[in-house]
Amino acid sequence: MMMSFIKRALLWLFQQLISLYAPPLCIVIFAVVFFQIFPEGPVWPVGIFAVLMIIIFGRYVKW
Protein backbone atom coordinates (compact mmCIF):
# COMPACT_ATOMS: atom_id res chain seq x y z
CA MET A 1 0.00 0.00 0.00
CA MET A 2 2.66 2.52 1.02
CA MET A 3 4.95 1.47 -1.84
CA SER A 4 2.13 2.05 -4.31
CA PHE A 5 1.53 5.52 -2.89
CA ILE A 6 5.24 6.39 -3.11
CA LYS A 7 5.41 5.11 -6.68
CA ARG A 8 2.38 7.18 -7.70
CA ALA A 9 3.76 10.29 -5.99
CA LEU A 10 7.14 9.95 -7.69
CA LEU A 11 5.49 9.36 -11.07
CA TRP A 12 3.33 12.45 -10.59
CA LEU A 13 6.37 14.53 -9.60
CA PHE A 14 8.37 13.28 -12.59
CA GLN A 15 5.52 14.10 -14.98
CA GLN A 16 5.18 17.60 -13.53
CA LEU A 17 8.91 18.26 -13.86
CA ILE A 18 9.00 16.98 -17.44
CA SER A 19 6.03 19.11 -18.47
CA LEU A 20 7.62 22.14 -16.80
CA TYR A 21 11.23 21.83 -17.98
CA ALA A 22 11.06 19.86 -21.26
CA PRO A 23 10.14 22.73 -23.66
CA PRO A 24 12.90 25.13 -22.50
CA LEU A 25 15.40 22.28 -22.43
CA CYS A 26 14.50 21.28 -26.01
CA ILE A 27 14.87 24.89 -27.15
CA VAL A 28 18.27 25.30 -25.48
CA ILE A 29 19.54 22.02 -26.94
CA PHE A 30 18.29 23.02 -30.40
CA ALA A 31 19.96 26.44 -30.14
CA VAL A 32 23.29 24.97 -29.01
CA VAL A 33 23.33 22.34 -31.75
CA PHE A 34 22.16 24.81 -34.39
CA PHE A 35 24.89 27.32 -33.58
CA GLN A 36 27.52 24.59 -33.38
CA ILE A 37 26.62 23.48 -36.91
CA PHE A 38 26.03 27.00 -38.30
CA PRO A 39 28.15 29.45 -36.25
CA GLU A 40 27.28 32.44 -38.45
CA GLY A 41 23.70 31.35 -38.99
CA PRO A 42 20.60 33.45 -38.42
CA VAL A 43 18.81 33.55 -35.07
CA TRP A 44 15.24 33.28 -36.40
CA PRO A 45 15.15 29.43 -36.65
CA VAL A 46 15.54 29.24 -32.87
CA GLY A 47 12.51 31.50 -32.42
CA ILE A 48 10.42 29.45 -34.83
CA PHE A 49 11.48 26.27 -33.04
CA ALA A 50 10.53 27.85 -29.71
CA VAL A 51 7.05 28.72 -30.96
CA LEU A 52 6.63 25.19 -32.34
CA MET A 53 7.70 23.67 -29.02
CA ILE A 54 5.19 25.82 -27.14
CA ILE A 55 2.41 24.76 -29.53
CA ILE A 56 3.35 21.07 -29.48
CA PHE A 57 3.72 20.82 -25.72
CA GLY A 58 0.64 22.93 -25.10
CA ARG A 59 -1.59 20.99 -27.43
CA TYR A 60 -0.33 17.43 -27.59
CA VAL A 61 1.46 16.69 -24.32
CA LYS A 62 -1.25 16.08 -21.75
CA TRP A 63 -0.67 14.36 -18.43
BALOBA-1460 file (C-alpha; in Angstrom, 3 decimals):
// residues 63
<rec num="1" residu="m" x="0.000" y="0.000" z="0.000"/>
<rec num="2" residu="m" x="2.658" y="2.517" z="1.019"/>
<rec num="3" residu="m" x="4.953" y="1.469" z="-1.836"/>
<rec num="4" residu="s" x="2.133" y="2.048" z="-4.313"/>
<rec num="5" residu="f" x="1.533" y="5.520" z="-2.890"/>
<rec num="6" residu="i" x="5.243" y="6.394" z="-3.106"/>
<rec num="7" residu="k" x="5.413" y="5.110" z="-6.677"/>
<rec num="8" residu="r" x="2.380" y="7.180" z="-7.703"/>
<rec num="9" residu="a" x="3.760" y="10.294" z="-5.987"/>
<rec num="10" residu="l" x="7.144" y="9.955" z="-7.693"/>
<rec num="11" residu="l" x="5.490" y="9.365" z="-11.066"/>
<rec num="12" residu="w" x="3.326" y="12.454" z="-10.591"/>
<rec num="13" residu="l" x="6.375" y="14.525" z="-9.597"/>
<rec num="14" residu="f" x="8.369" y="13.277" z="-12.590"/>
<rec num="15" residu="q" x="5.524" y="14.104" z="-14.982"/>
<rec num="16" residu="q" x="5.182" y="17.599" z="-13.529"/>
<rec num="17" residu="l" x="8.908" y="18.260" z="-13.858"/>
<rec num="18" residu="i" x="9.001" y="16.978" z="-17.441"/>
<rec num="19" residu="s" x="6.033" y="19.114" z="-18.471"/>
<rec num="20" residu="l" x="7.622" y="22.140" z="-16.802"/>
<rec num="21" residu="y" x="11.230" y="21.832" z="-17.983"/>
<rec num="22" residu="a" x="11.057" y="19.863" z="-21.259"/>
<rec num="23" residu="p" x="10.140" y="22.727" z="-23.656"/>
<rec num="24" residu="p" x="12.900" y="25.131" z="-22.496"/>
<rec num="25" residu="l" x="15.403" y="22.283" z="-22.425"/>
<rec num="26" residu="c" x="14.498" y="21.276" z="-26.006"/>
<rec num="27" residu="i" x="14.869" y="24.885" z="-27.153"/>
<rec num="28" residu="v" x="18.272" y="25.301" z="-25.481"/>
<rec num="29" residu="i" x="19.542" y="22.024" z="-26.940"/>
<rec num="30" residu="f" x="18.292" y="23.016" z="-30.397"/>
<rec num="31" residu="a" x="19.958" y="26.438" z="-30.140"/>
<rec num="32" residu="v" x="23.294" y="24.973" z="-29.006"/>
<rec num="33" residu="v" x="23.329" y="22.338" z="-31.751"/>
<rec num="34" residu="f" x="22.159" y="24.814" z="-34.392"/>
<rec num="35" residu="f" x="24.893" y="27.324" z="-33.579"/>
<rec num="36" residu="q" x="27.519" y="24.586" z="-33.381"/>
<rec num="37" residu="i" x="26.621" y="23.481" z="-36.907"/>
<rec num="38" residu="f" x="26.034" y="26.998" z="-38.303"/>
<rec num="39" residu="p" x="28.151" y="29.452" z="-36.245"/>
<rec num="40" residu="e" x="27.284" y="32.439" z="-38.447"/>
<rec num="41" residu="g" x="23.696" y="31.347" z="-38.993"/>
<rec num="42" residu="p" x="20.598" y="33.448" z="-38.423"/>
<rec num="43" residu="v" x="18.814" y="33.548" z="-35.072"/>
<rec num="44" residu="w" x="15.243" y="33.277" z="-36.397"/>
<rec num="45" residu="p" x="15.149" y="29.430" z="-36.648"/>
<rec num="46" residu="v" x="15.536" y="29.239" z="-32.873"/>
<rec num="47" residu="g" x="12.510" y="31.505" z="-32.417"/>
<rec num="48" residu="i" x="10.422" y="29.453" z="-34.826"/>
<rec num="49" residu="f" x="11.481" y="26.267" z="-33.043"/>
<rec num="50" residu="a" x="10.534" y="27.854" z="-29.711"/>
<rec num="51" residu="v" x="7.050" y="28.715" z="-30.963"/>
<rec num="52" residu="l" x="6.625" y="25.187" z="-32.345"/>
<rec num="53" residu="m" x="7.701" y="23.667" z="-29.019"/>
<rec num="54" residu="i" x="5.189" y="25.816" z="-27.142"/>
<rec num="55" residu="i" x="2.410" y="24.761" z="-29.531"/>
<rec num="56" residu="i" x="3.354" y="21.072" z="-29.483"/>
<rec num="57" residu="f" x="3.723" y="20.824" z="-25.717"/>
<rec num="58" residu="g" x="0.643" y="22.935" z="-25.100"/>
<rec num="59" residu="r" x="-1.593" y="20.993" z="-27.435"/>
<rec num="60" residu="y" x="-0.328" y="17.431" z="-27.593"/>
<rec num="61" residu="v" x="1.455" y="16.691" z="-24.316"/>
<rec num="62" residu="k" x="-1.254" y="16.079" z="-21.746"/>
<rec num="63" residu="w" x="-0.670" y="14.356" z="-18.431"/>
